[in-house]
């Protein structure tokens, strides 16, 4: 508490004595994001000084900012994976002649995966805005295989081998395959 008192003293000193306007964000005990603004107030009488303190609830602005950061994280991580896999395939083809049909098929799969991820991102934004999503019976094994396939080229360039033991059973759940794969 002593630090807060000292900080408040410095704010009052800057506003009242140095005629500076100061603002800073703060999170309240109720988890509300606030913007506190201190502005000097000087009336026509030079000896009368004061300050205006404005508290603004910026919770919605901060929530939008957090959503924007999540979107950028999604773009920088999830969409990069299939693109990096495409580049890994190109590098593999340059270094060692590979089966052209297999290469084209995998490149096409990664291109489609990128489009699916972009569509998934749109769906996630719809969910966060309150829209519902359609759920369907999803084979969890296929979700896992698709996720592994998406990373196959990257893993191959790093000599990483995937193994998945599904014990030969159908693992079906109710969900959205694109969101689960993500």
C-alpha positions in Angstrom: 0.0 0.0 0.0 2.9 2.3 0.7 3.9 2.1 -3.0 0.4 3.1 -4.1 0.4 6.0 -1.7 3.8 7.2 -3.1 2.6 6.8 -6.7 -0.5 8.7 -5.9 1.6 11.5 -4.2 3.7 11.7 -7.4 0.6 11.9 -9.6 -0.9 14.7 -7.4 2.4 16.5 -7.4 2.8 16.4 -11.2 -0.8 17.5 -11.8 -1.1 20.2 -9.2 2.4 21.6 -9.1 3.8 20.9 -12.6 0.4 21.3 -14.4 0.8 17.9 -16.2 -2.1 15.7 -17.3 -1.6 12.0 -16.4 -3.5 8.9 -17.3 -2.9 5.2 -16.7 -4.9 2.0 -17.0 -5.9 0.0 -13.9 -7.8 -3.2 -13.2 -10.3 -2.9 -10.4 -11.1 -5.5 -7.8 -14.2 -6.5 -9.9 -11.9 -7.2 -12.9 -13.1 -4.1 -14.7 -10.5 -2.4 -16.8 -10.4 1.3 -16.0 -8.6 4.3 -17.5 -7.9 6.9 -14.8 -7.1 10.4 -16.1 -5.9 13.3 -13.9 -6.0 16.8 -15.5 -5.0 20.1 -13.9 -7.7 22.6 -13.2 -6.7 26.2 -12.8 -9.4 28.9 -12.4 -8.9 32.5 -13.4 -7.8 33.2 -9.8 -4.1 32.0 -9.9 -4.2 30.8 -6.4 -7.2 28.5 -6.9 -5.9 25.1 -8.2 -7.4 21.7 -8.5 -7.7 18.7 -10.6 -10.3 16.8 -12.6 -10.2 13.0 -12.1 -12.0 11.0 -14.8 -12.6 7.2 -14.4 -13.6 5.4 -17.6 -14.6 1.8 -18.0 -12.5 0.5 -20.9 -13.4 -3.2 -20.3 -14.9 -3.6 -23.8 -12.0 -1.9 -25.5 -9.6 -4.2 -23.6 -11.7 -7.3 -24.5 -11.5 -6.3 -28.2 -7.8 -5.8 -27.8 -7.4 -9.2 -26.3 -9.4 -10.7 -29.2 -7.2 -8.9 -31.7 -4.1 -10.3 -30.0 -5.6 -13.8 -30.1 -6.3 -13.4 -33.8 -2.7 -12.3 -34.4 -1.5 -15.3 -32.4 -3.7 -17.6 -34.5 -2.5 -16.1 -37.7 1.1 -16.3 -36.7 0.9 -19.9 -35.4 -1.9 -21.9 -36.9 -1.9 -20.5 -40.5 1.9 -20.8 -40.6 2.0 -24.5 -40.0 0.6 -25.6 -43.4 2.6 -22.9 -45.2 5.8 -24.1 -43.5 4.9 -27.6 -44.6 4.5 -26.5 -48.2 7.9 -24.9 -48.1 9.4 -28.0 -46.5 8.0 -30.1 -49.4 9.6 -27.7 -51.9 12.9 -28.0 -50.1 12.7 -31.8 -50.1 11.9 -31.8 -53.8 15.0 -29.5 -54.5 17.3 -31.8 -52.6 16.0 -35.2 -53.6 13.8 -36.1 -56.5 10.6 -37.3 -55.0 7.4 -38.8 -56.4 5.8 -35.8 -58.2 2.2 -37.1 -57.7 2.8 -37.5 -54.0 4.4 -34.0 -53.8 1.5 -32.4 -55.7 -1.1 -34.2 -53.6 0.5 -33.1 -50.3 0.9 -29.5 -51.5 -2.8 -29.5 -52.5 -3.7 -30.9 -49.1 -1.7 -28.1 -47.3 -3.2 -25.4 -49.5 -6.7 -26.7 -48.6 -5.7 -26.9 -44.9 -4.7 -23.3 -45.0 -8.1 -22.4 -46.4 -9.8 -24.6 -43.8 -7.9 -22.9 -41.0 -9.0 -19.5 -42.3 -12.6 -20.7 -42.3 -12.1 -22.1 -38.8 -10.9 -18.7 -37.6 -14.1 -17.1 -38.9 -16.1 -19.8 -37.1 -14.2 -19.2 -33.8 -15.0 -15.5 -34.1 -18.7 -16.3 -34.7 -18.7 -18.5 -31.6 -17.0 -15.8 -29.5 -19.6 -13.3 -30.7 -22.4 -15.6 -29.4 -23.4 -17.5 -32.6 -23.8 -21.3 -32.2 -21.9 -23.9 -34.3 -23.3 -27.0 -35.8 -21.9 -30.1 -34.1 -21.7 -33.5 -35.8 -20.5 -37.0 -35.2 -16.7 -36.8 -35.6 -14.2 -39.6 -35.8 -11.5 -38.5 -33.4 -9.0 -40.9 -35.0 -9.4 -38.9 -38.3 -8.9 -35.6 -36.5 -5.7 -36.9 -35.1 -4.5 -38.3 -38.5 -5.3 -35.0 -40.2 -3.4 -33.1 -37.6 -0.4 -35.4 -38.0 -0.6 -35.2 -41.8 -0.6 -31.4 -41.5 2.8 -31.6 -39.8 4.2 -34.5 -41.8 6.6 -32.4 -44.0 7.9 -30.3 -41.2 8.5 -33.5 -39.1 10.2 -35.2 -42.0 12.7 -32.4 -42.5 13.6 -32.7 -38.8 13.7 -36.6 -38.8 10.7 -36.8 -36.5 8.4 -39.7 -36.9 4.8 -39.7 -35.7 3.3 -42.8 -34.2 -0.4 -43.1 -33.2 -1.8 -46.2 -31.6 -5.5 -46.0 -31.8 -6.0 -49.7 -30.8 -8.2 -50.2 -33.8 -11.3 -48.7 -32.3 -13.7 -46.1 -33.6 -13.4 -43.0 -31.3 -16.5 -41.0 -32.3 -17.5 -37.8 -30.5 -19.9 -35.0 -31.1 -18.0 -31.9 -32.2 -16.7 -29.7 -35.0 -13.8 -31.5 -36.8 -12.0 -28.3 -37.9 -12.1 -26.7 -34.5 -11.0 -30.0 -32.9 -8.1 -30.4 -35.4 -7.0 -26.9 -34.7 
